[in-house]
Amino acid sequence: MSQARSLEPWRWLGVPMLQVLAATILFGIPLRVWGLRLPEPVFPLAIVFAWAVIRPSILAPLLVLATGLFLDLFWGGPLGLWALCLLIGYGVVLAGRNMMAGQSRTILWAWYGVVVAIAMLAGYLFAMLDAKSQPSLLAVGWQYLATVILYPFAHRLIDMFEDADVRFR
């Protein structure tokens, strides 16, 4: 077990948010290798999950909203789509936080997969309503798999800060 770090907002909220935004921009570069593009996982879902597991916060939903609006602008989607999807994921994790406390890494990964599925299903349905056509299920499936693979980054963030504030345990 790693030693818990202090729970300063810039450390557990600001730095991870900047990291996922940088990763989103990096993976958004139109680079092709053997005719294939880099996957475009929804990097912010990892920190959204971790933030809700670590502790309830007033700043976290605001940063989730800002991150979602950045994704909308960066990916050219309807404004508010990813902000709403990320907030739905944050709310689901926050509602089930007591059940997740103290669970093993495998169980938390399964929970993360469920939360990613809920957020992406919401995004799929909202995009379908906005475009009045059905998005590609194959593309959403690949994006889901690429996002679920990111769980070790969420777990690392949880390990670093989970025990920093015992008031919420």
C-alpha positions as CSV (number, residue, x, y, z in Angstrom):
1,M,0.0,0.0,0.0
2,S,1.2,3.4,-0.8
3,Q,1.2,6.1,1.7
4,A,-1.7,8.5,1.4
5,R,-0.9,12.0,0.2
6,S,-2.4,15.2,1.4
7,L,-5.8,16.1,-0.1
8,E,-5.0,19.4,-1.7
9,P,-7.4,20.2,-4.5
10,W,-4.7,21.1,-7.1
11,R,-3.1,17.7,-6.4
12,W,-6.0,15.3,-6.6
13,L,-8.3,17.3,-8.9
14,G,-6.2,19.8,-11.0
15,V,-3.2,17.7,-12.0
16,P,-5.2,14.6,-13.1
17,M,-7.6,16.8,-15.0
18,L,-4.7,18.5,-16.9
19,Q,-3.2,15.1,-17.6
20,V,-6.4,13.6,-19.1
21,L,-7.0,16.7,-21.2
22,A,-3.4,16.5,-22.5
23,A,-3.9,12.7,-23.3
24,T,-7.2,13.6,-25.1
25,I,-5.4,16.1,-27.2
26,L,-2.4,13.7,-27.8
27,F,-4.7,10.9,-28.9
28,G,-6.7,13.3,-31.0
29,I,-3.8,13.9,-33.4
30,P,-4.7,12.5,-36.8
31,L,-1.8,10.1,-36.9
32,R,-2.2,6.9,-38.9
33,V,0.0,3.8,-38.5
34,W,-0.6,1.1,-41.2
35,G,-3.8,2.8,-42.0
36,L,-5.1,2.7,-38.5
37,R,-5.8,5.6,-36.1
38,L,-5.0,5.8,-32.4
39,P,-8.0,4.8,-30.3
40,E,-9.9,7.7,-28.7
41,P,-10.8,6.5,-25.2
42,V,-12.8,8.9,-23.0
43,F,-9.9,9.6,-20.7
44,P,-11.9,11.8,-18.2
45,L,-14.1,8.8,-17.2
46,A,-11.1,7.4,-15.3
47,I,-10.7,10.5,-13.2
48,V,-14.5,11.0,-12.8
49,F,-14.6,7.5,-11.3
50,A,-11.6,8.1,-9.1
51,W,-12.8,11.5,-7.8
52,A,-16.2,10.1,-6.7
53,V,-14.6,7.1,-5.0
54,I,-12.0,9.2,-3.2
55,R,-14.4,11.6,-1.6
56,P,-17.4,13.8,-2.2
57,S,-16.4,17.3,-3.2
58,I,-17.9,20.6,-4.3
59,L,-15.1,21.2,-6.9
60,A,-15.2,17.8,-8.6
61,P,-18.6,18.2,-10.3
62,L,-17.6,21.7,-11.6
63,L,-14.4,20.3,-13.0
64,V,-16.3,17.3,-14.5
65,L,-18.6,19.8,-16.2
66,A,-15.6,21.8,-17.5
67,T,-13.9,18.7,-18.7
68,G,-17.0,17.5,-20.5
69,L,-17.4,20.9,-22.2
70,F,-13.8,20.7,-23.3
71,L,-14.5,17.3,-24.9
72,D,-17.5,18.7,-26.7
73,L,-15.5,21.5,-28.1
74,F,-12.5,19.4,-29.0
75,W,-14.5,16.6,-30.6
76,G,-17.0,18.9,-32.2
77,G,-20.0,17.4,-30.6
78,P,-23.1,19.1,-29.4
79,L,-22.3,21.4,-26.5
80,G,-23.2,19.6,-23.2
81,L,-23.2,16.1,-24.5
82,W,-20.1,14.8,-22.8
83,A,-20.5,17.1,-19.8
84,L,-23.9,15.5,-19.1
85,C,-22.5,12.0,-19.7
86,L,-19.6,12.5,-17.3
87,L,-21.9,14.0,-14.7
88,I,-24.1,11.0,-15.0
89,G,-21.1,8.7,-14.5
90,Y,-20.0,10.8,-11.5
91,G,-23.5,10.6,-10.0
92,V,-23.7,6.8,-10.4
93,V,-20.3,6.4,-8.7
94,L,-21.2,8.8,-5.9
95,A,-24.5,6.9,-5.3
96,G,-22.7,3.6,-5.1
97,R,-19.6,4.8,-3.3
98,N,-20.5,3.0,0.0
99,M,-20.7,-0.3,-1.8
100,M,-17.4,0.3,-3.5
101,A,-15.5,1.2,-0.4
102,G,-12.9,-1.5,0.6
103,Q,-13.5,-3.6,-2.5
104,S,-10.7,-5.4,-4.4
105,R,-9.1,-4.0,-7.5
106,T,-11.0,-6.5,-9.7
107,I,-14.4,-5.6,-8.2
108,L,-13.6,-1.9,-8.6
109,W,-12.6,-2.5,-12.3
110,A,-16.0,-4.2,-12.8
111,W,-17.7,-1.2,-11.2
112,Y,-15.7,1.1,-13.5
113,G,-16.8,-1.0,-16.5
114,V,-20.4,-0.6,-15.5
115,V,-20.0,3.2,-15.0
116,V,-18.3,3.6,-18.3
117,A,-21.1,1.6,-20.0
118,I,-23.8,3.8,-18.4
119,A,-22.0,7.0,-19.4
120,M,-21.4,5.8,-22.9
121,L,-25.0,4.5,-23.3
122,A,-26.2,7.9,-22.2
123,G,-23.9,9.5,-24.8
124,Y,-25.1,7.1,-27.4
125,L,-28.7,7.8,-26.7
126,F,-28.2,11.6,-26.6
127,A,-26.2,11.6,-29.8
128,M,-28.9,9.5,-31.5
129,L,-31.6,12.0,-30.4
130,D,-29.5,14.9,-31.5
131,A,-28.5,13.5,-34.9
132,K,-31.7,11.6,-35.5
133,S,-29.7,8.7,-36.7
134,Q,-28.0,5.8,-35.1
135,P,-24.2,6.1,-34.3
136,S,-22.0,3.1,-35.2
137,L,-22.3,0.5,-32.5
138,L,-18.9,-0.9,-33.5
139,A,-17.2,2.4,-33.0
140,V,-18.9,2.9,-29.6
141,G,-17.8,-0.7,-28.6
142,W,-14.2,0.0,-29.5
143,Q,-14.3,3.3,-27.6
144,Y,-15.8,1.5,-24.6
145,L,-13.0,-1.2,-24.6
146,A,-10.3,1.5,-25.0
147,T,-11.8,3.4,-22.0
148,V,-12.2,0.3,-19.8
149,I,-8.6,-0.5,-20.3
150,L,-7.8,2.9,-18.6
151,Y,-8.9,1.6,-15.1
152,P,-5.3,1.2,-13.8
153,F,-4.9,4.9,-14.0
154,A,-8.1,5.5,-12.0
155,H,-6.9,2.9,-9.4
156,R,-3.5,4.6,-9.1
157,L,-5.3,7.9,-8.3
158,I,-7.6,6.1,-5.8
159,D,-4.6,4.5,-4.1
160,M,-2.8,7.8,-3.8
161,F,-5.6,9.7,-2.2
162,E,-8.2,7.3,-0.8
163,D,-7.0,7.5,2.8
164,A,-6.0,11.1,2.9
165,D,-9.3,12.4,4.4
166,V,-10.8,10.0,7.0
167,R,-13.9,12.1,7.5
168,F,-15.5,10.5,4.5
169,R,-14.7,6.8,5.1
